[in-house]
Amino acid sequence: MKKVLFFTLSLFMLFSCSSEEGDMEGDGSVNPSDPLIGVWNLNSIIGKDGTEFADKCDKMEETNFKSNGTLTSTLFELNTDTNNCDNSETISSNWKNNGNNTYTFGQGEWLISFSNNNKTLSFKDNDTTLTYSKKN
């Protein structure tokens, strides 16, 4: 499970390396109707063979894509002494909508699929699919 947590942390560490300005309209603002805006919780990390990698702590991950083009991710890790999920890291970065459901987080570009009236999103990273549900 540490491998999965490392994968998730690495993914969001990649996101946090950005110096981009976010999803800017012609007037410099973010489109407030962008379906990515909101708070998202991780549902699953599915491997190419269908194996679920997310544990209970991974599923507590919360990412807030804000209308100002920034994002904040809160990650959790299992504390083996207490068997509780502890906040392991909070990461801040920028995001940008490139059009056609393609988004830039940090130095990566991701094709995001929205479903369930934009309440669910998923994207692939190599042979792994991450799925999130919108909290609000």
Residue pairs with C-beta under 8 A, 6 or more apart in sequence:
1 53
1 55
1 58
1 78
3 53
4 45
4 53
4 54
4 55
4 58
5 55
5 57
5 58
5 75
5 77
5 88
7 45
7 53
7 128
8 42
8 45
8 54
8 58
8 61
8 75
9 75
9 88
9 89
11 125
11 130
12 63
12 73
12 75
12 91
12 93
13 91
14 105
14 106
14 107
14 108
15 71
15 73
15 91
15 93
15 95
15 105
15 106
15 108
16 91
16 92
16 93
16 106
17 93
17 106
17 107
18 93
18 94
18 95
18 104
18 105
18 106
18 107
19 94
20 94
20 96
20 104
21 69
21 94
21 96
22 30
22 68
22 69
22 70
22 94
22 95
22 96
23 30
23 31
23 34
23 36
23 69
23 95
23 96
23 97
23 103
24 30
24 69
24 96
25 31
30 37
30 67
30 68
30 69
30 97
31 97
32 67
34 67
34 97
35 114
35 118
35 121
36 65
36 95
36 97
36 103
36 112
36 121
37 65
37 66
37 67
38 64
38 65
38 134
38 135
38 136
39 62
39 63
39 64
39 134
39 135
39 136
40 62
40 63
40 64
40 65
40 121
40 132
40 133
40 134
40 135
41 59
41 60
41 61
41 62
41 132
41 133
41 135
42 54
42 58
42 59
42 60
42 61
42 62
42 63
42 130
42 131
42 132
43 54
43 59
43 120
43 131
43 132
43 133
44 52
44 54
44 59
44 129
44 130
44 131
45 52
45 53
45 54
45 58
45 128
45 129
45 130
46 52
46 53
46 128
46 129
46 130
46 131
47 53
47 127
47 128
48 127
48 128
53 128
55 78
56 78
56 85
57 76
57 77
57 78
57 85
58 76
60 76
60 85
61 73
61 74
61 75
61 76
62 73
62 74
62 135
63 71
63 72
63 73
63 74
63 132
64 71
64 72
64 73
65 71
65 95
66 72
69 94
69 95
69 96
70 92
70 93
70 94
70 95
71 92
71 93
71 94
71 95
71 105
72 90
72 91
72 92
73 90
73 91
73 93
74 87
74 89
74 90
75 87
75 88
75 89
75 90
75 91
76 85
76 86
76 87
76 88
77 85
77 86
77 88
78 84
78 85
78 86
79 85
79 86
93 105
93 106
94 105
94 106
95 103
95 104
95 105
96 103
96 104
97 103
98 104
98 109
101 111
101 112
101 113
101 114
102 109
102 110
102 111
102 112
103 109
103 110
103 112
104 110
110 123
110 125
111 123
111 124
112 121
112 122
112 123
113 121
113 122
113 123
114 120
114 121
115 121
115 122
118 134
119 133
119 134
120 131
120 132
120 133
120 134
121 131
121 132
121 134
122 129
122 130
122 131
122 132
123 129
123 130
124 130
